[in-house]
């Protein structure tokens, strides 16, 4: 990919959700840069994931560990395995410059996670900070997931929104 368009960014967000829904977690993790983060703030308008508590703030090492745990045969919390579905509004390209190497895309979503007869529904916005790597491929530097009810008590969120 040499010339990035806004449509490429929109397609990238849809592709990322499809990888998660199909449980292709290794391929999903490859979408992140080496210094990439997955962040789910604990408060509306939170600006700092380090000095303030978050629901999740995971670098690629922690994401890899979670993926390995999900695949483990002795992960009893995943018997039966969790499944998910992303229902996305059309992603909005917030920051785009054809000459730039970093772009921002924001997407409203409904996310459903299920395991056995338990069904959880989450609503929010995902903001992708996407960069173009040396090979011209799109990669996620930061995925921020802002839940509508981020300050509510949650059970275990097993998968990735």
C-alpha positions in Angstrom: 0.0 0.0 0.0 1.7 3.2 -1.1 -1.0 5.8 -1.3 -3.4 5.8 1.6 -6.9 7.1 1.2 -9.7 7.7 3.8 -11.5 4.6 2.4 -8.4 2.5 3.2 -8.6 3.6 6.8 -12.3 2.8 7.0 -11.7 -0.6 5.4 -8.9 -1.2 7.9 -11.2 -0.7 10.9 -13.8 -3.1 9.4 -11.0 -5.6 8.7 -9.8 -5.3 12.3 -13.3 -6.0 13.7 -13.7 -9.0 11.4 -10.5 -10.5 12.6 -11.7 -10.2 16.2 -15.1 -11.7 15.4 -13.5 -14.6 13.6 -11.1 -15.1 16.6 -8.0 -14.6 14.4 -6.1 -13.1 17.3 -2.6 -13.7 16.0 -3.5 -11.9 12.8 -5.2 -9.1 14.8 -2.1 -8.6 16.9 0.0 -8.2 13.8 -2.0 -5.1 13.0 -0.3 -3.3 15.9 3.0 -1.5 15.8 5.7 -2.9 18.1 5.1 0.1 20.4 1.3 -0.2 20.1 -1.3 0.0 22.9 -4.8 -1.1 23.5 -6.5 1.3 26.0 -9.8 1.2 27.7 -10.2 4.3 30.0 -12.0 4.1 33.3 -13.4 7.6 33.2 -15.0 9.8 30.5 -12.5 12.2 29.1 -9.5 10.4 30.6 -6.3 11.7 29.1 -3.6 9.7 30.9 -3.5 5.9 30.9 -0.4 5.8 33.1 -1.2 8.1 36.0 -4.8 7.2 36.2 -6.5 3.7 36.5 -7.9 2.2 33.3 -10.1 -0.8 32.6 -7.3 -2.0 30.3 -4.0 -0.5 29.2 -2.0 -3.2 27.4 1.1 -3.1 25.2 1.7 -5.8 22.6 3.4 -8.1 25.2 0.3 -8.1 27.4 -1.9 -8.5 24.4 0.1 -11.6 23.4 -0.2 -13.0 26.9 -4.0 -12.6 26.8 -4.1 -14.2 23.3 -2.1 -17.2 24.5 -4.3 -17.5 27.6 -7.4 -17.5 25.4 -5.9 -20.4 23.3 -4.8 -22.4 26.3 -6.2 -25.9 26.9 -6.2 -25.3 30.7 -8.0 -21.9 30.6 -11.1 -23.2 32.3 -12.8 -19.7 32.1 -12.8 -20.3 28.4 -14.7 -23.6 28.4 -16.9 -23.1 26.4 -15.0 -20.4 24.5 -16.2 -16.8 24.5 -17.3 -15.4 21.2 -17.9 -11.8 20.1 -19.6 -9.7 17.5 -18.9 -6.1 16.5 -21.7 -4.0 15.0 -20.0 -0.8 13.8 -21.3 2.5 12.5 -19.4 3.7 9.5 -16.0 4.8 10.8 -15.3 8.5 10.7 -11.8 9.6 9.5 -11.0 12.3 12.1 -7.5 13.2 11.0 -6.2 12.6 7.5 -3.5 14.0 5.4 -2.4 12.0 2.4 1.2 13.0 3.0 1.2 12.2 6.7 2.2 8.9 8.2 -0.3 8.9 11.1 -4.1 9.1 10.9 -7.1 8.9 13.3 -10.4 7.1 12.8 -13.3 7.1 15.3 -16.1 4.5 15.2 -19.2 4.1 17.3 -20.0 0.5 18.1 -22.2 -2.1 19.8 -20.2 -5.0 20.9 -21.6 -8.3 22.2 -19.6 -11.0 24.0 -21.0 -14.3 24.9 -19.9 -17.5 26.6 -22.4 -20.3 27.3 -25.7 -18.7 28.2 -24.1 -15.4 29.4 -24.5 -12.5 27.0 -22.9 -9.1 27.6 -23.5 -6.0 25.5 -21.2 -3.0 25.5 -21.6 0.3 23.7 -19.0 3.0 23.0 -16.5 4.5 20.6 -13.2 3.1 19.3 -10.5 5.5 18.2 -7.7 4.1 16.1 -4.5 5.9 15.8 -3.2 4.3 12.6 0.3 4.7 11.1 1.8 3.7 7.8 4.8 1.4 8.4 8.0 1.2 6.4 6.4 -1.3 4.1 3.5 1.0 3.4 1.1 -1.1 5.5 -1.4 0.3 8.0 -0.7 -0.5 11.7 -2.4 0.4 14.9 -0.3 2.6 17.3 -3.1 3.1 19.7 -6.6 1.7 19.9 -8.7 3.5 22.5 -12.0 2.0 23.5 -14.3 4.4 25.3 -17.3 2.6 26.8 -20.5 4.6 27.3 -20.7 3.3 30.9 -17.0 3.0 31.6 -17.5 3.9 35.2 -19.9 1.0 35.9 -18.8 -2.2 37.7 -17.9 -4.9 35.1 -17.5 -8.6 35.2 -14.6 -10.1 33.3 -14.2 -8.8 29.8 -12.6 -11.8 28.1 -12.0 -10.6 24.5 -11.1 -7.5 22.7 -13.6 -4.8 21.6 
